[in-house]
Amino acid sequence: MRNRHAKILATIGPASRAPDTLRLLHDVGVDAFRLNFSHGSHEDHAASVKAIRAIQEATGHPICIIADMQGPKLRCGSFEGGKIELRYGETIEIRKGTTPGKPGLVVMPHQELMDAMVEGTVLKFDDGKLQVTVLSNDGKVAKAKVDVPGELSERKGINVVNTVLPMSAMTDKDRVDMAFALTLDVDYIALSFVQNAQDVSDARAIIGGKAGIIVKIEKPSAVEDLDSILDMADAAMVARGDLGVELPLEDVPVVQRRIIRKCRALGKPVIVATHMLESMIDAPTPTRAEASDVASAIYQGADCVMLSAETAVGRHPATAVAIMDRIISSAERDPIFWEYFKSVQLPYEATAEDAISGAVRGMATKLGVKAVLGYTLTGSTVQRISRERPPCRIVGLTPNMRTASRLALSWGVVPVVTPDPADFDDMMGKISGLAKEKMGLDSGDTVMVSAGVPFGRPGTTNTLNISQVE
């Protein structure tokens, strides 16, 4: 059992794809794995899922699997000689086409971008290393002034800073990848470059209820439409890579905090991603600034922090996980960590579920409760308890393995697959065994149990019981 509440999500890649390595990563702290469909083959991803589910079966610990879609990638075309030099202050031309570009001319294959560019549109190339501002666009040729000069190689990415592009968050490749991922019974589909709520609605029509939807917030337009996007999603990811390119850098921490607070208010898991322990791609230890960055996400209330290249291609994947585990645990041992949650006012609905979950944190603190056990079919009750951030373990008891593996992403939740009790007396008879076996509790320890009576019906949470482990 983990000695922390926040979860760790690790990206699978060449450095971590071997089954033995995946097992090691799980054992040292990984709660969820990310399949990055920007890289790797379908066969690679299928083998990874098979290995993860084998670990789940062997350990009895539900593990969350996220299939991360590539999304639309804007890239410049090729160049004569493979690259060109963009000089400060010069005016260049941008055209749609497939012929190689040359000094003063950038050619790209994206009609959507040609249609969207107007005077003042800012384009950034190669993860923000170079920048131009559009001066004019007649639909065939756009002229732009170089603001940040440098060498531009072919096939480098393009970010459009202040324009909503007339394109879906899902490409044809994404639709194929999504259909394949759903055959693997992944727990979540992560949507890249979401711009508005319609993008989430379009994905929902394809996914249905086969997997949850994680929206990756990496576009300024998504930040502007944040409330409606999060209302339609099941979870969110603060994708700081592209977000940091398209927003002023100083705005990214503010947006991160805003997304975390909004997701907690909604009771939906939120992941903070990108550059968490970036230096550990090569180095055996992170920088002090990276350790502080991870801790800041934990103090802000993130459900989960993510490792990207650190575990996908890094030289020290297991060490990166172990260090992240230590940073999280240290932050959660700080008394100030718990004080923050008391100061944040959460919105409540007029339901028995919210009345019960809203009482959990205060009662757990006053009574010295060791664990809150919640029976759930869909996971919603346990997620509402999780958003309260009680200072004790949360055990999600469900007969559904899919529900259990999704709950592995939620703050503080230890998912356990167990049959629904026959009645209230049967439930109370099982609690002591579960508390001792799954939580390591002792006789006399105080626990709370949340459930819906009669059992087996979603949306019927109506009971909160306080008892001692026998």
C-alpha positions in Angstrom: 0.0 0.0 0.0 1.3 3.5 -0.9 2.4 5.8 1.8 0.9 8.8 0.0 -2.4 10.1 -1.4 -1.5 11.7 -4.8 -0.9 9.3 -7.6 1.9 8.8 -10.1 1.3 8.3 -13.9 4.2 7.0 -16.0 4.6 7.1 -19.7 5.5 3.8 -21.4 8.3 3.9 -24.1 11.4 2.0 -25.2 13.0 2.4 -21.7 10.0 0.9 -19.9 8.1 -1.3 -22.2 9.6 -4.6 -21.0 7.2 -6.5 -18.7 9.8 -6.8 -15.9 10.4 -3.0 -16.1 6.7 -2.3 -15.9 6.4 -4.5 -12.9 9.4 -2.7 -11.3 7.8 0.7 -12.0 4.5 -0.4 -10.4 6.3 -1.8 -7.3 8.3 1.5 -6.7 5.2 3.7 -7.1 3.4 3.9 -10.4 -0.4 3.9 -10.1 -1.3 4.5 -13.7 0.4 4.0 -17.1 0.1 6.2 -20.2 0.2 4.8 -23.7 1.5 7.6 -26.0 -0.1 7.1 -29.4 2.2 9.7 -30.9 4.9 7.0 -30.8 5.0 3.2 -30.9 2.9 0.7 -32.9 -0.4 -0.8 -32.1 1.4 -4.0 -31.4 3.6 -2.3 -28.8 0.6 -0.8 -27.0 -1.3 -4.1 -27.0 1.8 -5.8 -25.5 2.0 -3.1 -22.8 -1.6 -3.5 -21.8 -1.3 -7.2 -21.6 1.7 -6.9 -19.3 0.0 -4.3 -17.1 -3.1 -6.4 -16.7 -0.9 -9.3 -15.8 0.7 -7.2 -13.1 -2.8 -6.2 -11.9 -3.8 -9.9 -11.7 -0.6 -10.9 -9.9 -0.7 -8.1 -7.3 -4.4 -7.6 -6.8 -3.9 -3.9 -7.3 -6.1 -2.2 -9.9 -4.0 -0.1 -12.3 -5.3 2.7 -14.5 -4.3 2.7 -18.2 -4.6 5.9 -20.3 -4.5 6.0 -24.1 -3.2 9.4 -25.1 -4.2 10.4 -28.6 -1.7 12.4 -30.8 -4.2 15.0 -31.9 -3.6 17.4 -34.9 0.1 18.2 -35.3 0.9 21.3 -37.3 4.3 21.1 -38.9 6.2 23.0 -41.5 7.3 21.1 -44.6 10.7 20.3 -46.0 13.5 22.8 -47.0 16.1 22.8 -49.7 19.1 21.7 -47.7 17.0 20.6 -44.7 16.9 23.9 -42.9 16.7 27.7 -43.3 17.8 30.6 -41.2 15.2 33.1 -39.9 16.8 36.5 -39.4 15.5 39.0 -36.9 13.2 41.6 -38.6 13.1 40.0 -42.0 9.8 39.4 -43.8 9.2 35.8 -44.9 6.5 34.2 -46.9 4.3 31.3 -45.8 2.5 29.1 -48.4 0.5 25.9 -48.4 2.1 23.2 -50.5 4.4 20.2 -50.5 7.4 21.6 -52.5 10.5 22.3 -50.4 10.9 25.7 -48.8 14.0 27.9 -49.1 15.4 31.0 -47.4 12.6 33.5 -46.9 9.9 30.9 -47.7 8.2 28.4 -45.4 5.9 25.8 -47.0 3.4 23.8 -45.0 0.6 21.3 -45.8 -2.1 22.8 -43.6 -5.0 24.6 -45.3 -6.7 25.2 -42.0 -3.7 27.3 -40.8 -3.7 29.3 -44.1 -7.4 30.0 -43.6 -7.0 31.1 -40.0 -4.0 33.4 -40.3 -4.8 37.1 -40.1 -2.8 40.2 -39.4 -1.3 39.9 -35.9 -1.5 36.1 -35.7 1.6 34.8 -33.9 3.3 31.5 -35.0 5.9 29.7 -33.0 8.1 27.1 -34.4 10.0 24.2 -32.8 8.4 24.4 -29.3 8.6 28.2 -29.2 12.3 28.6 -30.1 11.4 30.8 -33.1 8.5 33.2 -33.6 6.9 35.2 -36.4 4.0 37.6 -36.6 1.7 37.6 -39.6 1.6 40.9 -41.5 -0.9 40.0 -44.2 -2.6 37.0 -45.8 -4.5 36.9 -49.1 -5.4 33.2 -48.7 -2.5 32.0 -50.9 0.5 33.7 -49.5 1.0 35.0 -45.9 3.7 37.4 -45.1 5.2 37.5 -41.6 7.9 39.3 -39.7 10.5 37.4 -37.7 10.4 38.3 -34.0 12.6 35.5 -32.6 15.3 34.4 -35.0 17.1 31.1 -35.4 17.6 28.0 -37.4 14.4 26.3 -38.6 14.7 22.7 -39.6 12.2 20.8 -41.6 9.2 19.1 -40.1 9.3 21.2 -36.9 6.1 21.8 -35.1 4.0 25.0 -35.4 2.0 26.6 -32.6 -0.6 29.2 -33.3 -0.7 31.5 -30.3 -3.8 33.7 -30.5 -6.1 32.0 -33.0 -8.8 29.2 -32.8 -8.1 26.9 -35.7 -11.1 25.5 -37.7 -10.2 21.9 -37.1 -11.3 19.1 -34.9 -9.2 17.8 -31.9 -9.4 14.4 -33.6 -7.6 13.5 -36.8 -8.2 10.4 -38.9 -5.2 8.8 -37.2 -6.8 9.5 -33.8 -10.1 7.8 -34.8 -8.2 4.7 -35.8 -6.0 4.8 -32.7 -9.1 5.4 -30.5 -11.0 2.5 -31.9 -8.0 0.2 -31.3 -7.4 1.5 -27.8 -11.0 0.7 -26.9 -10.5 -2.9 -28.0 -7.8 -3.0 -25.3 -10.3 -1.9 -22.7 -8.2 1.1 -21.6 -9.7 3.1 -18.8 -9.3 6.6 -20.2 -8.8 8.2 -23.6 -6.8 11.4 -23.4 -7.8 14.0 -26.1 -5.0 16.3 -27.3 -5.4 19.9 -28.4 -9.0 20.3 -27.2 -10.2 23.8 -28.2 -13.8 23.8 -27.0 -16.6 21.7 -25.5 -17.7 20.5 -29.0 -14.4 18.6 -29.3 -15.3 16.6 -26.1 -18.8 16.0 -27.4 -17.5 14.6 -30.7 -15.2 12.2 -28.8 -18.0 11.2 -26.5 -20.1 10.2 -29.5 -17.3 7.8 -30.5 -16.2 6.5 -27.1 -19.7 6.2 -25.5 -19.2 4.7 -22.1 -16.4 2.4 -23.1 -13.8 4.6 -21.4 -13.5 7.9 -19.5 -12.4 11.1 -21.3 -9.4 13.1 -20.1 -9.1 16.5 -21.7 -5.6 17.8 -22.2 -5.6 21.6 -21.6 -2.8 22.9 -23.8 -4.5 25.6 -25.9 -5.4 29.2 -24.8 -8.9 28.7 -26.4 -9.4 25.7 -24.0 -8.5 27.9 -21.0 -11.1 30.4 -22.1 -13.8 27.7 -22.5 -12.5 25.8 -19.4 -15.8 25.5 -17.5 -17.8 24.0 -20.3 -15.0 21.7 -21.3 -14.5 20.3 -17.8 -18.2 19.9 -17.3 -18.2 17.4 -20.2 -15.0 15.6 -19.4 -14.3 12.9 -16.8 -10.8 14.1 -15.9 -8.2 16.7 -17.0 -4.5 17.1 -17.7 -2.6 20.3 -17.4 -0.4 19.7 -20.4 2.2 22.4 -19.7 4.4 21.7 -22.8 2.3 23.3 -25.5 0.4 25.4 -23.0 3.7 27.0 -22.1 4.4 27.7 -25.7 1.1 29.3 -26.6 0.6 31.2 -23.3 3.1 33.6 -21.7 5.3 31.5 -19.4 4.3 33.5 -16.4 0.7 32.6 -16.9 1.2 28.8 -16.9 1.4 28.5 -13.0 -1.7 30.6 -12.6 -3.6 28.5 -15.2 -2.4 25.3 -13.6 -3.7 26.3 -10.2 -7.0 27.4 -11.7 -7.5 24.0 -13.5 -6.7 22.1 -10.3 -9.1 24.0 -8.2 -11.9 23.7 -10.8 -11.4 20.0 -11.2 -11.4 19.5 -7.4 -14.6 21.5 -7.2 -16.2 19.2 -9.8 -14.8 16.0 -8.1 -12.9 15.0 -11.2 -9.2 13.8 -11.3 -6.6 16.3 -12.5 -3.1 15.4 -13.7 -0.2 17.8 -13.8 2.1 16.9 -16.7 5.3 17.8 -18.6 8.8 18.6 -17.4 8.2 17.4 -13.9 11.6 15.7 -13.5 12.9 16.5 -17.0 16.6 16.5 -16.1 16.2 12.8 -15.1 16.0 11.8 -18.7 19.8 11.7 -18.4 20.7 12.5 -14.8 20.2 10.2 -11.8 18.8 13.0 -9.7 16.5 15.9 -10.5 17.2 19.6 -10.0 16.0 21.3 -6.8 13.6 23.4 -8.9 12.0 20.3 -10.4 11.5 18.8 -6.9 9.9 22.0 -5.9 7.7 22.0 -9.0 6.4 18.5 -8.1 5.7 19.5 -4.5 3.9 22.7 -5.7 1.5 20.6 -7.7 0.8 18.4 -4.7 0.3 21.4 -2.4 -2.2 22.8 -4.9 -4.2 19.6 -4.7 -3.4 17.7 -7.9 -4.7 14.1 -8.0 -1.8 12.9 -10.0 1.6 14.0 -11.4 3.0 12.5 -14.6 6.4 11.4 -15.9 6.8 11.7 -19.6 10.2 11.1 -21.3 11.7 10.4 -17.8 10.1 6.9 -18.0 9.6 6.6 -21.7 13.1 7.1 -22.9 15.1 8.1 -19.8 18.1 6.4 -18.4 16.7 6.0 -14.9 12.9 5.3 -15.2 12.5 3.5 -11.8 14.7 6.0 -10.0 12.5 8.8 -11.4 9.4 7.1 -10.0 11.0 6.5 -6.6 12.1 10.1 -6.3 8.7 11.4 -7.3 7.2 9.1 -4.7 9.5 10.6 -2.0 8.7 14.2 -3.0 5.0 13.6 -2.8 5.3 11.8 0.5 7.4 14.6 2.0 4.9 17.3 0.9 1.9 15.3 2.4 3.7 14.9 5.7 3.7 18.7 6.0 0.9 19.9 8.4 0.4 23.0 6.2 -0.5 20.6 3.3 -3.7 19.7 5.1 -4.5 23.2 6.3 -4.9 24.4 2.7 -7.7 22.0 2.0 -9.7 23.3 5.0 -9.5 26.9 3.5 -11.0 26.0 0.1 -14.8 26.2 -0.1 -16.3 23.6 -2.3 -19.7 23.8 -4.0 -22.3 21.3 -2.9 -25.4 19.9 -4.6 -28.6 19.2 -2.7 -28.1 15.4 -2.7 -27.5 12.8 0.0 -24.3 11.9 -1.7 -22.9 15.4 -1.3 -24.2 15.7 2.3 -22.4 12.5 3.2 -19.2 13.2 1.4 -19.2 16.8 2.7 -19.3 15.5 6.3 -16.4 13.1 5.8 -13.4 15.4 6.2 -14.6 17.0 9.4 -15.7 13.8 11.0 -12.5 12.0 10.0 -10.4 14.7 11.6 -12.4 14.9 14.9 -12.7 11.2 15.4 -9.2 10.2 14.2 -10.6 8.0 11.5 -8.1 5.7 9.9 -10.0 5.0 6.7 -13.2 5.8 4.8 -14.6 2.8 2.9 -17.1 3.6 0.1 -19.2 1.1 -1.7 -19.7 2.2 -5.3 -20.8 0.9 -8.7 -19.7 3.8 -10.9 -17.1 5.4 -8.7 -18.9 8.7 -8.4 -19.5 8.5 -4.6 -15.8 7.7 -3.9 -14.7 10.5 -6.2 -16.9 12.9 -4.2 -15.3 11.7 -1.0 -11.8 12.1 -2.7 -12.4 15.7 -3.5 -12.9 16.4 0.2 -9.2 15.4 0.8 -9.9 13.7 4.2 -6.7 13.0 6.3 -7.1 9.3 6.0 -7.2 6.5 3.4 -10.2 6.2 1.1 -11.1 2.7 0.1 -13.2 2.3 -3.1 -15.1 -0.9 -2.8 -16.7 -2.0 -6.1 -17.7 -5.3 -7.8 -16.6 -3.7 -11.1 -12.9 -4.0 -12.2 -13.3 -1.2 -14.7 -14.5 1.1 -12.0 -11.7 0.1 -9.7 -9.0 0.7 -12.3 -10.4 4.2 -13.1 -10.4 5.0 -9.4 -6.7 4.2 -9.3 -6.2 7.7 -10.7 -8.1 9.5 -8.0 -6.4 11.2 -5.0 -6.2 9.0 -1.9 -8.3 6.1 -3.3 -7.3 2.5 -2.7 -9.5 0.6 -5.2 -10.7 -2.8 -4.1 -12.7 -5.3 -6.2 -15.2 -7.0 -3.9 -18.8 -8.3 -4.3 -21.6 -6.1 -3.1 -22.9 -7.2 0.3 -26.2 -8.9 0.5 -27.5 -6.4 3.1 -26.4 -4.0 5.8 -25.5 -6.7 8.3 -23.5 -8.5 5.7 -21.6 -5.2 4.9 -20.7 -4.6 8.5 -19.5 -8.2 8.9 -17.1 -7.8 6.1 -15.7 -4.3 7.0 -13.2 -5.5 9.7 -11.7 -8.1 7.4 -11.3 -5.6 4.6 -9.8 -3.0 6.9 -7.2 -5.4 8.2 -6.4 -7.1 4.9 -6.4 -4.2 2.5 -5.5 -1.3 4.8 -3.3 -3.0 7.5 -5.6 -1.6 10.3 -5.8 -3.0 13.8 -8.6 -4.0 16.1 -10.1 -0.9 17.7 -9.2 1.5 14.8 -12.1 3.8 13.8 -13.4 3.6 10.2 -16.3 5.2 8.3 -18.4 3.3 5.7 -20.4 5.0 3.0 -22.9 3.0 1.1 -26.2 3.0 -0.7 -29.0 0.8 0.7 -30.4 -1.2 -1.1 -27.1 -2.4 -2.6 -26.3 -2.7 -6.2 -28.1 0.4 -7.4 -26.1 3.3 -8.7 -26.8 6.8 -7.3 -28.4 5.6 -4.0 -25.7 6.6 -1.5 -27.7 7.3 1.7 -25.7 5.8 4.6 -22.6 6.8 6.6 -21.7 4.5 9.4 -19.0 4.9 12.0 -17.6 1.8 13.5 -14.5 0.2 15.0 -12.4 -2.6 13.5 -13.1 -5.8 15.4 
